[in-house]
């Protein structure tokens, strides 16, 4: 029980409840500014970096794949790579699918410590009562309330934090959830403190401000429960609806609850932030789908074709809107009123196609390209999505795809980052299953940029792990075109791994063994990028004739594959991975010490950058 509260205590509490939340904001703003400088600095360095002549560089010379010439001049580069390994490749792994890198762990611990420090400092009352419960319980409530504008911003697609830091909204989503859960914890501490420090708490339940606070906390508690990853994965649409209603109830209740404590001015900006994001998204929706809104004729321009590729994967294809342009690796939100439960229910999917004019350019240069390319242009100048079938919305879409019906689609986007790989000598792309939606357009982009002289890449490795060989047909035509378009200066290596033992097909019903063979001898010459092994019966003759392709049974040995590529590279190397948490973990583990450590860098090894696009998040 607190000692009797005096006028001095009240004045002190009001002053501190005003100043301390502002100081917390200044601290967070300073941190975001530093992160922004670092991120934009890396972006500009990557944008304007030029490949050195590694073959004659005494510091990075290679003989038979072995780096040598130890040089102290590479210490800054070694420090940068040491930071990358420690911050982003050392991880805290909880269970089979929950992973936090050390940067996320540091931000989480620092944020919680920051709020707790400001909650408990200077909490001695005028009577000398240390850690006075009235002091810290009230202050915790105000501190938590002061965080809701930034928590709201981090949960939107268009926010100033992404603009300042250069970090896309999807990568900030972990921070959004972490801050929300921290505030949830603090608000329950605030509620417990109020109950303990107020003897007549039961008598005040009839007051509106208290009822508003209780209603807000009930809504917040339900929201936190359904946002937990196991629940969200199982019943995503329940989370979708509860999230919208829960946040609305919580913010309205919080606004009325804090009015008496002069804290409501921290709440109402959340509505402004949310409304701004919705306004921007609405404008984009109208612009990209204008034919649906009566601004221009063009019925059917956004009708999407659906196809059930397998029991668990749907392919959705639609014509590219005239004003819609995207970069490789970005996502779009799709709204299908005839499929979803709510008419404007938006679901994010990675765009598997490539926004490029490469084919038309090639046609102008070579009249015979029509024969090489074929009449259709899948994955170029159209929107293609590979959609995993789960419950709810995707299960309904599967029923539509099974009949190959068309659906009307509203497109909102694009969102998310697009890796700039132009300054890397080697790019390794690793995908698991439908994660190829991310790596395929990146591969096509690399090939186009090398053709145009905008990339210094000399080798690109495409690694895809799939359950059955039939899945290759999803992107077979795009891979054929990609390899045919690759200039002589770019080595393209495609490694496809078939993980399901039962997926190995037989040649004929009466055949006693598997029919495997190499392609034509021209693909086996020493000047070929890699040896080619393809199953005849699984794929077309065009794909079998590709140079640089290898198919193997079993799971890929990520550690060995990446170590091999590191041994072949002397300049800058990027590794991009999209798939399950398991495949992302394997890539992180493979690129830790000593493969990408200071000793490797100082001895002329490549500087390795890792980009992770992982399925699901906590």
TADACOR-V740358 format. One record per residue. RES is the residue in one small letter. SS is DSSP state (A for helix, B for strand, O for the rest). PSI is psi as a letter, one per 20 degrees, with the letter a starting at -180 (NA if undefined). OMEGA is omega in degrees with one decimal (999 if undefined). Layout:
RES_SS_PSI_OMEGA ; RES_SS_PSI_OMEGA
This chain:
x_O_p_178.9 ; x_O_q_172.3 ; x_O_r_-179.4 ; x_O_p_-175.6 ; x_O_p_-178.6 ; x_O_r_176.6 ; x_A_h_178.5 ; x_A_g_178.2 ; x_A_g_-178.1 ; x_A_g_179.6 ; x_A_g_179.1 ; x_A_g_-178.7 ; x_A_g_179.5 ; x_A_g_-179.1 ; x_A_g_-177.9 ; x_A_h_178.8 ; x_A_i_175.5 ; x_A_g_-173.8 ; x_A_g_-172.7 ; x_A_g_175.8 ; x_A_h_177.2 ; x_A_g_179.2 ; x_A_h_174.9 ; x_A_g_178.5 ; x_A_g_177.6 ; x_A_g_179.8 ; x_A_g_179.4 ; x_A_g_179.3 ; x_A_g_178.9 ; x_A_g_178.8 ; x_A_g_179.6 ; x_A_h_178.1 ; x_A_g_178.9 ; x_A_g_178.1 ; x_A_g_179.4 ; x_A_g_177.4 ; x_A_g_-179.1 ; x_A_g_-177.6 ; x_A_g_-179.7 ; x_A_h_174.9 ; x_A_g_176.8 ; x_A_h_179.2 ; x_A_g_-179.6 ; x_A_h_177.8 ; x_A_g_178.9 ; x_A_h_-177.1 ; x_A_h_-172.7 ; x_A_j_179.7 ; x_O_q_177.9 ; x_O_q_-179.2 ; x_O_p_175.4 ; x_O_r_178.4 ; x_O_n_-171.8 ; x_A_h_-178.1 ; x_A_h_-179.4 ; x_A_j_-178.3 ; x_O_o_-175.6 ; x_O_i_-177.8 ; x_O_i_-176.0 ; x_O_j_-178.1 ; x_O_q_-178.4 ; x_B_p_174.9 ; x_B_o_-178.3 ; x_O_k_175.7 ; x_O_j_-178.5 ; x_B_p_-179.9 ; x_B_q_175.9 ; x_O_a_-176.8 ; x_O_m_176.2 ; x_O_p_-176.1 ; x_O_p_177.0 ; x_A_i_178.7 ; x_A_i_-179.6 ; x_A_j_-179.8 ; x_A_g_178.1 ; x_A_g_178.6 ; x_A_h_177.9 ; x_A_h_178.6 ; x_A_g_179.0 ; x_A_g_179.6 ; x_A_h_175.6 ; x_A_g_178.0 ; x_A_g_179.7 ; x_A_g_-178.2 ; x_A_g_-176.1 ; x_A_g_-173.4 ; x_A_h_-169.7 ; x_A_i_-178.6 ; x_A_i_167.1 ; x_O_p_-172.8 ; x_B_q_169.6 ; x_B_o_-173.5 ; x_B_p_-179.1 ; x_B_o_-177.5 ; x_O_a_-176.3 ; x_O_i_-171.5 ; x_O_j_-178.9 ; x_B_o_-175.0 ; x_B_p_172.7 ; x_B_p_173.4 ; x_B_r_-174.0 ; x_A_h_176.0 ; x_A_g_178.2 ; x_A_h_177.6 ; x_A_g_180.0 ; x_A_g_-179.4 ; x_A_g_179.9 ; x_A_g_-178.8 ; x_A_g_-178.6 ; x_A_h_-178.9 ; x_A_g_179.1 ; x_A_g_179.7 ; x_A_g_-179.9 ; x_A_g_-178.3 ; x_A_h_-179.4 ; x_A_h_178.3 ; x_A_g_179.9 ; x_A_h_179.1 ; x_A_h_-170.3 ; x_A_i_177.6 ; x_O_q_177.7 ; x_O_l_179.3 ; x_O_k_175.4 ; x_O_p_-176.7 ; x_O_r_178.9 ; x_O_h_178.9 ; x_O_j_178.6 ; x_O_j_178.7 ; x_O_o_-179.5 ; x_O_q_-178.0 ; x_O_l_-179.7 ; x_O_p_-173.1 ; x_A_h_178.4 ; x_A_h_178.4 ; x_A_f_-171.1 ; x_A_h_179.6 ; x_A_g_176.7 ; x_A_g_-177.1 ; x_A_h_178.7 ; x_A_g_178.6 ; x_A_g_179.4 ; x_A_g_179.2 ; x_A_g_179.2 ; x_A_g_179.6 ; x_A_h_-177.2 ; x_A_i_-176.7 ; x_O_i_-172.3 ; x_A_h_175.1 ; x_A_g_-179.4 ; x_A_h_175.2 ; x_A_g_177.6 ; x_A_g_-179.4 ; x_A_g_-179.1 ; x_A_i_178.9 ; x_O_i_-179.6 ; x_O_r_-178.4 ; x_O_h_-178.4 ; x_O_o_-175.5 ; x_O_q_-176.3 ; x_A_h_179.7 ; x_A_g_177.0 ; x_A_h_179.6 ; x_A_g_-177.1 ; x_A_g_-173.0 ; x_A_i_-175.4 ; x_O_j_179.7 ; x_O_p_-175.2 ; x_O_r_-175.1 ; x_A_h_-176.9 ; x_A_h_176.9 ; x_A_h_176.8 ; x_A_i_-174.6 ; x_A_h_175.7 ; x_A_g_179.4 ; x_A_h_176.6 ; x_A_g_-178.4 ; x_A_h_-179.7 ; x_A_g_-179.7 ; x_A_h_179.0 ; x_A_g_-178.9 ; x_A_h_176.0 ; x_A_g_177.5 ; x_A_h_176.9 ; x_A_g_178.0 ; x_A_g_-178.6 ; x_A_h_-179.3 ; x_A_h_175.4 ; x_A_h_173.7 ; x_A_g_176.6 ; x_A_g_-179.5 ; x_A_g_179.0 ; x_A_g_179.0 ; x_A_h_178.6 ; x_A_h_179.4 ; x_A_g_-178.0 ; x_A_h_-173.1 ; x_A_i_-179.0 ; x_O_o_-178.0 ; x_O_h_-177.4 ; x_O_k_-175.5 ; x_A_g_-179.4 ; x_A_h_-178.4 ; x_A_h_-177.3 ; x_A_i_-177.9 ; x_A_i_179.6 ; x_A_i_-178.1 ; x_O_p_-174.2 ; x_A_g_-176.8 ; x_A_h_179.8 ; x_A_g_177.3 ; x_A_h_177.3 ; x_A_g_178.5 ; x_A_g_179.3 ; x_A_g_178.0 ; x_A_g_179.5 ; x_A_g_-178.2 ; x_A_h_175.7 ; x_A_g_178.3 ; x_A_g_179.7 ; x_A_g_-179.4 ; x_A_g_178.1 ; x_A_g_179.1 ; x_A_g_180.0 ; x_A_g_-179.0 ; x_A_g_-177.7 ; x_A_i_178.9 ; x_A_i_176.5 ; x_O_q_-170.2 ; x_A_g_-179.7 ; x_A_g_179.6 ; x_A_g_-177.0 ; x_A_h_179.0 ; x_A_h_-176.9 ; x_A_g_-176.2 ; x_O_m_-175.0 ; x_A_g_-176.1 ; x_A_h_173.2 ; x_A_g_176.4 ; x_A_g_-178.1 ; x_A_g_-178.4 ; x_A_g_-177.8 ; x_A_h_179.6 ; x_A_g_-179.2 ; x_A_g_-177.5 ; x_A_g_-178.5 ; x_A_g_179.4 ; x_A_g_-179.4 ; x_A_g_179.5 ; x_A_g_-177.9 ; x_A_g_-177.3 ; x_A_g_177.8 ; x_A_g_177.8 ; x_A_g_178.9 ; x_A_h_179.2 ; x_A_g_-179.4 ; x_A_h_-179.8 ; x_A_h_-175.0 ; x_A_i_-178.8 ; x_A_g_-177.9 ; x_A_h_179.9 ; x_A_j_178.8 ; x_O_k_179.8 ; x_O_j_-176.5 ; x_A_i_179.4 ; x_A_i_173.3 ; x_A_i_-173.9 ; x_O_g_-172.6 ; x_A_h_176.2 ; x_A_h_178.4 ; x_A_h_178.2 ; x_A_h_179.0 ; x_A_g_179.7 ; x_A_g_-179.8 ; x_A_g_-179.0 ; x_A_h_178.4 ; x_A_g_179.2 ; x_A_g_179.9 ; x_A_h_178.2 ; x_A_g_179.2 ; x_A_g_-179.1 ; x_A_h_178.7 ; x_A_g_178.6 ; x_A_g_179.2 ; x_A_h_-179.1 ; x_A_g_179.6 ; x_A_g_-178.0 ; x_A_g_-175.6 ; x_A_i_-178.2 ; x_O_k_-170.2 ; x_A_h_-178.3 ; x_A_h_178.1 ; x_A_i_-173.6 ; x_A_j_173.0 ; x_O_j_-179.0 ; x_O_h_-177.2 ; x_O_q_177.5 ; x_O_q_-178.5 ; x_O_l_-178.8 ; x_O_p_176.8 ; x_O_i_-178.2 ; x_O_h_-179.9 ; x_O_k_173.0 ; x_B_p_-175.6 ; x_B_p_174.4 ; x_B_p_178.9 ; x_B_q_179.0 ; x_B_p_178.4 ; x_B_o_-177.5 ; x_O_h_177.5 ; x_O_a_-179.3 ; x_O_h_-173.3 ; x_O_j_-176.1 ; x_B_p_176.5 ; x_B_p_171.2 ; x_B_p_179.8 ; x_B_p_-177.9 ; x_B_p_176.0 ; x_B_q_-178.8 ; x_B_q_179.5 ; x_O_p_174.1 ; x_O_q_-173.1 ; x_O_h_-177.7 ; x_O_j_-174.1 ; x_O_o_178.0 ; x_O_q_-176.1 ; x_O_r_176.8 ; x_O_q_-178.3 ; x_O_p_177.5 ; x_O_i_-178.8 ; x_O_r_-178.6 ; x_B_r_174.5 ; x_B_q_175.4 ; x_B_p_-178.2 ; x_B_p_177.6 ; x_B_p_-179.4 ; x_O_n_-174.6 ; x_O_h_-177.3 ; x_O_i_-178.6 ; x_O_g_-174.6 ; x_O_r_179.3 ; x_O_g_176.5 ; x_O_q_-172.9 ; x_O_h_-178.5 ; x_O_k_177.4 ; x_O_o_-174.9 ; x_B_p_-179.6 ; x_B_p_-177.7 ; x_B_p_176.1 ; x_B_q_177.8 ; x_B_p_178.9 ; x_O_o_-175.3 ; x_O_i_-177.9 ; x_O_r_-172.6 ; x_B_p_178.7 ; x_O_n_-172.0 ; x_O_q_174.1 ; x_O_j_-173.0 ; x_A_g_-176.4 ; x_A_g_179.6 ; x_A_h_177.3 ; x_A_g_179.3 ; x_A_h_-179.8 ; x_A_h_179.4 ; x_A_h_-178.1 ; x_A_h_-174.1 ; x_O_o_-176.8 ; x_O_h_-179.8 ; x_O_i_-176.9 ; x_A_h_179.0 ; x_A_h_178.7 ; x_A_h_-179.3 ; x_A_g_-172.9 ; x_A_h_-174.0 ; x_O_r_-174.8 ; x_O_h_-178.9 ; x_O_q_-178.5 ; x_O_m_177.5 ; x_O_q_179.5 ; x_O_i_170.7 ; x_B_p_174.4 ; x_O_k_171.7 ; x_B_r_177.5 ; x_B_p_-179.9 ; x_B_p_178.5 ; x_B_p_169.1 ; x_B_p_-172.3 ; x_B_p_175.8 ; x_B_p_-179.6 ; x_O_p_175.0 ; x_O_c_176.0 ; x_O_r_173.2 ; x_O_c_-172.7 ; x_A_g_-176.6 ; x_A_h_177.1 ; x_A_h_175.9 ; x_A_h_179.1 ; x_A_h_178.1 ; x_A_h_178.6 ; x_A_h_177.4 ; x_A_g_-177.6 ; x_A_h_179.0 ; x_A_h_178.4 ; x_O_j_-178.0 ; x_O_l_179.2 ; x_O_q_174.1 ; x_B_q_178.6 ; x_B_q_175.9 ; x_B_p_-174.0 ; x_O_p_168.5 ; x_B_p_-176.6 ; x_B_p_174.9 ; x_B_p_-178.8 ; x_B_a_-4.3 ; x_B_r_178.9 ; x_B_r_174.4 ; x_O_r_-176.9 ; x_O_r_172.3 ; x_O_o_-174.9 ; x_O_p_176.3 ; x_O_o_-174.4 ; x_O_j_-174.8 ; x_O_h_-175.4 ; x_O_j_-178.8 ; x_O_q_178.1 ; x_O_h_180.0 ; x_B_p_175.5 ; x_B_p_177.9 ; x_B_p_-178.3 ; x_B_p_-176.8 ; x_B_p_-178.8 ; x_B_q_173.1 ; x_B_p_177.7 ; x_A_c_-177.8 ; x_A_j_172.3 ; x_A_i_175.8 ; x_A_i_174.8 ; x_A_h_179.9 ; x_A_g_-171.7 ; x_A_h_-178.8 ; x_A_g_178.9 ; x_A_h_176.2 ; x_A_g_176.6 ; x_A_g_-179.9 ; x_A_h_179.6 ; x_A_g_178.8 ; x_A_g_-179.0 ; x_A_g_179.8 ; x_A_g_-177.2 ; x_A_h_176.2 ; x_A_g_177.8 ; x_A_h_-178.1 ; x_O_j_-179.9 ; x_O_k_-178.8 ; x_O_j_179.9 ; x_O_q_178.8 ; x_O_j_-176.1 ; x_O_p_176.9 ; x_O_i_-179.8 ; x_B_p_175.7 ; x_B_p_-178.0 ; x_B_p_-177.0 ; x_B_o_-177.8 ; x_B_p_-176.9 ; x_B_p_178.0 ; x_B_p_-176.7 ; x_B_q_-178.0 ; x_O_g_-176.7 ; x_O_q_-177.8 ; x_A_h_-179.2 ; x_A_h_-179.8 ; x_A_h_179.3 ; x_A_h_-178.5 ; x_A_i_177.6 ; x_A_g_-172.4 ; x_O_j_-175.1 ; x_A_g_-177.4 ; x_A_h_179.2 ; x_A_h_178.7 ; x_A_h_178.3 ; x_A_g_-179.4 ; x_A_h_-178.6 ; x_A_g_-178.5 ; x_A_h_178.7 ; x_A_h_-179.0 ; x_A_i_-177.4 ; x_O_p_178.9 ; x_O_r_-178.9 ; x_O_h_-177.9 ; x_O_i_-176.4 ; x_O_p_175.2 ; x_B_p_179.6 ; x_B_p_178.6 ; x_B_p_-179.8 ; x_B_o_-178.7 ; x_B_o_-178.9 ; x_B_p_-176.9 ; x_B_p_178.9 ; x_B_o_-170.7 ; x_O_h_-176.7 ; x_O_p_-177.2 ; x_A_h_-178.5 ; x_A_i_-175.0 ; x_A_i_-178.7 ; x_O_o_-175.1 ; x_O_r_175.7 ; x_O_q_-176.2 ; x_O_g_178.5 ; x_O_q_179.3 ; x_O_h_-178.1 ; x_O_j_-179.9 ; x_O_p_-177.1 ; x_O_i_180.0 ; x_O_r_-176.8 ; x_O_p_179.3 ; x_O_o_177.6 ; x_B_q_179.9 ; x_B_r_174.1 ; x_B_r_177.0 ; x_O_a_-175.4 ; x_O_q_-174.4 ; x_A_h_179.3 ; x_A_h_178.9 ; x_A_i_-177.4 ; x_A_i_179.9 ; x_O_q_-176.1 ; x_O_h_-178.9 ; x_O_j_175.7 ; x_O_q_-178.8 ; x_O_g_178.9 ; x_O_r_175.7 ; x_O_q_-174.8 ; x_O_p_175.8 ; x_B_o_-175.9 ; x_B_q_173.8 ; x_B_p_-175.0 ; x_O_g_-171.8 ; x_O_i_-175.4 ; x_O_h_-169.8 ; x_O_r_-177.5 ; x_O_r_178.3 ; x_A_h_179.3 ; x_A_g_179.5 ; x_A_h_179.3 ; x_A_h_-176.9 ; x_O_i_-178.8 ; x_O_q_171.5 ; x_O_q_174.1 ; x_O_j_-177.1 ; x_B_p_176.0 ; x_B_p_175.3 ; x_B_p_-177.5 ; x_B_q_173.7 ; x_B_q_178.2 ; x_O_r_179.2 ; x_O_q_-180.0 ; x_O_p_173.4 ; x_O_n_-174.1 ; x_A_g_-178.2 ; x_A_g_-178.6 ; x_A_h_-178.8 ; x_A_g_-178.0 ; x_A_h_176.8 ; x_A_h_177.7 ; x_A_g_-179.0 ; x_A_h_176.7 ; x_A_h_179.7 ; x_A_h_-179.2 ; x_A_i_-173.5 ; x_O_q_178.8 ; x_O_i_-176.2 ; x_O_d_179.5 ; x_B_p_-176.2 ; x_B_p_176.0 ; x_B_q_175.4 ; x_B_p_179.2 ; x_B_p_-177.7 ; x_B_p_175.3 ; x_B_p_-179.0 ; x_B_b_-178.8 ; x_O_r_175.5 ; x_A_h_-178.3 ; x_A_g_-178.8 ; x_A_h_176.2 ; x_A_g_177.8 ; x_A_g_-179.3 ; x_A_g_179.9 ; x_A_g_178.7 ; x_A_g_-179.4 ; x_A_h_-177.2 ; x_A_h_-176.0 ; x_O_k_174.2 ; x_O_a_176.4 ; x_O_q_-0.4 ; x_O_i_-174.7 ; x_O_g_-178.2 ; x_O_k_-177.4 ; x_O_r_-179.4 ; x_A_h_-178.3 ; x_A_h_178.6 ; x_A_g_-179.1 ; x_A_g_-178.9 ; x_A_h_179.9 ; x_O_j_176.7 ; x_O_j_179.4 ; x_O_r_-176.2 ; x_O_q_171.3 ; x_B_o_-171.5 ; x_B_p_175.6 ; x_B_p_-177.7 ; x_B_p_174.0 ; x_B_p_-177.4 ; x_B_p_171.3 ; x_B_n_-172.6 ; x_B_q_176.6 ; x_O_p_173.1 ; x_O_q_176.3 ; x_O_r_-171.9 ; x_O_NA_999
